[in-house]
Amino acid sequence: MNYKLACDCGWETEGAEAAIVEATQEHGRQLHNMELTFQEALAMAQPLED
């Protein structure tokens, strides 16, 4: 299943679960000085319809 995640700052990512979580965790660390768990990042994502 693919997901889309949009940050309040305007950054967006879209893709498979593991890819969007990894991208979101990296974005959080680099731009917002935040450490997110896998579950925290995934909870912010919206599933995309196939």
N, CA, C and O of each residue as an XYZ file, in Angstrom:
200
protein
N       0.849     -1.181      0.000
C       0.000      0.000      0.000
C       0.888      1.235      0.000
O       1.925      1.278      0.662
N       0.457      2.238     -0.759
C       1.176      3.502     -0.821
C       0.490      4.545      0.049
O      -0.718      4.507      0.285
N       1.307      5.470      0.511
C       0.846      6.514      1.418
C       1.346      7.865      0.930
O       2.292      7.959      0.147
N       0.678      8.914      1.420
C       1.119     10.285      1.194
C       1.197     10.970      2.545
O       0.331     10.789      3.401
N       2.237     11.753      2.723
C       2.402     12.477      3.976
C       2.792     13.912      3.647
O       3.702     14.149      2.853
N       2.101     14.864      4.259
C       2.388     16.287      4.061
C       2.693     16.924      5.409
O       1.902     16.830      6.347
N       3.837     17.566      5.492
C       4.254     18.274      6.712
C       3.633     19.673      6.705
O       3.340     20.221      5.643
N       3.440     20.231      7.862
C       2.899     21.592      7.982
C       3.781     22.625      7.280
O       3.299     23.688      6.889
N       5.077     22.317      7.118
C       5.988     23.264      6.484
C       5.878     23.255      4.961
O       6.501     24.079      4.291
N       5.086     22.322      4.406
C       4.904     22.263      2.966
C       5.602     21.088      2.302
O       5.324     20.781      1.143
N       6.494     20.433      3.007
C       7.195     19.256      2.485
C       6.214     18.100      2.338
O       5.337     17.917      3.182
N       6.358     17.321      1.270
C       5.492     16.163      1.042
C       6.310     14.983      0.558
O       7.358     15.146     -0.067
N       5.816     13.794      0.858
C       6.398     12.570      0.330
C       5.276     11.590      0.037
O       4.199     11.649      0.630
N       5.556     10.696     -0.884
C       4.560      9.721     -1.307
C       5.287      8.438     -1.683
O       6.342      8.482     -2.315
N       4.726      7.293     -1.295
C       5.330      6.024     -1.666
C       4.944      4.911     -0.721
O       3.961      5.007      0.015
N       5.736      3.849     -0.753
C       5.498      2.688      0.089
C       5.731      3.043      1.560
O       6.441      3.996      1.881
N       5.118      2.260      2.436
C       5.156      2.520      3.880
C       6.568      2.772      4.399
O       6.823      3.807      5.016
N       7.475      1.853      4.161
C       8.839      1.991      4.698
C       9.544      3.222      4.141
O      10.273      3.902      4.864
N       9.331      3.508      2.864
C       9.994      4.649      2.230
C       9.502      5.978      2.795
O      10.306      6.870      3.063
N       8.192      6.117      2.978
C       7.694      7.396      3.493
C       8.060      7.593      4.960
O       8.303      8.718      5.397
N       8.100      6.505      5.718
C       8.506      6.624      7.124
C       9.968      7.052      7.210
O      10.306      7.951      7.979
N      10.829      6.421      6.434
C      12.254      6.785      6.452
C      12.455      8.230      6.018
O      13.221      8.964      6.642
N      11.771      8.647      4.949
C      11.886     10.024      4.467
C      11.369     11.020      5.507
O      11.957     12.084      5.703
N      10.281     10.673      6.160
C       9.692     11.558      7.166
C      10.583     11.674      8.391
O      10.743     12.764      8.941
N      11.159     10.574      8.819
C      12.071     10.611      9.962
C      13.286     11.487      9.640
O      13.717     12.281     10.476
N      13.832     11.344      8.442
C      14.983     12.151      8.031
C      14.599     13.624      7.935
O      15.352     14.487      8.386
N      13.452     13.918      7.360
C      12.970     15.295      7.270
C      12.808     15.900      8.662
O      13.231     17.031      8.904
N      12.206     15.163      9.560
C      12.001     15.651     10.929
C      13.307     15.972     11.631
O      13.429     16.991     12.310
N      14.288     15.085     11.459
C      15.601     15.312     12.087
C      16.284     16.539     11.512
O      16.771     17.387     12.258
N      16.323     16.640     10.186
C      17.099     17.695      9.539
C      16.451     19.072      9.623
O      17.137     20.067      9.855
N      15.148     19.136      9.439
C      14.507     20.450      9.368
C      13.823     20.907     10.647
O      13.672     22.107     10.876
N      13.406     19.952     11.488
C      12.620     20.316     12.657
C      13.226     19.847     13.979
O      12.635     20.044     15.040
N      14.404     19.226     13.914
C      15.070     18.723     15.120
C      14.139     17.821     15.927
O      14.068     17.918     17.152
N      13.419     16.932     15.212
C      12.466     16.011     15.844
C      12.880     14.573     15.564
O      13.341     14.253     14.469
N      12.716     13.727     16.539
C      12.921     12.292     16.364
C      11.561     11.613     16.397
O      10.852     11.677     17.401
N      11.203     10.968     15.306
C       9.920     10.280     15.208
C      10.140      8.773     15.171
O      11.076      8.287     14.535
N       9.278      8.045     15.851
C       9.308      6.594     15.744
C       8.630      6.205     14.428
O       7.992      7.030     13.773
N       8.782      4.949     14.061
C       8.123      4.427     12.872
C       6.621      4.663     12.970
O       6.002      5.155     12.026
N       6.041      4.314     14.107
C       4.598      4.444     14.292
C       4.130      5.895     14.278
O       3.062      6.191     13.742
N       4.910      6.801     14.856
C       4.541      8.224     14.850
C       4.516      8.775     13.427
O       3.602      9.511     13.056
N       5.518      8.416     12.637
C       5.575      8.887     11.254
C       4.421      8.293     10.443
O       3.766      9.000      9.677
N       4.181      7.011     10.612
C       3.115      6.350      9.858
C       1.741      6.906     10.228
O       0.855      6.975      9.376
N       1.557      7.297     11.472
C       0.269      7.841     11.918
C      -0.068      9.162     11.230
O      -1.239      9.534     11.153
N       0.928      9.865     10.737
C       0.707     11.146     10.055
C       0.380     10.958      8.573
O      -0.028     11.907      7.905
N       0.555      9.752      8.061
C       0.374      9.475      6.633
C      -1.077      9.123      6.311
O      -1.823      8.623      7.152
N      -1.439      9.400      5.081
C      -2.768      9.059      4.570
C      -2.609      7.974      3.494
O      -1.785      8.123      2.591
N      -3.374      6.905      3.580
C      -3.273      5.887      2.528
C      -3.801      6.414      1.199
O      -4.781      7.157      1.155
N      -3.141      6.021      0.129
C      -3.592      6.389     -1.211
C      -4.422      5.255     -1.788
O      -4.126      4.081     -1.571
N      -5.448      5.612     -2.514
C      -6.264      4.604     -3.170
C      -5.524      4.062     -4.383
O      -4.869      4.815     -5.104
N      -5.627      2.777     -4.604
C      -4.944      2.165     -5.745
C      -5.598      2.496     -7.056
O      -5.135      2.051     -8.106
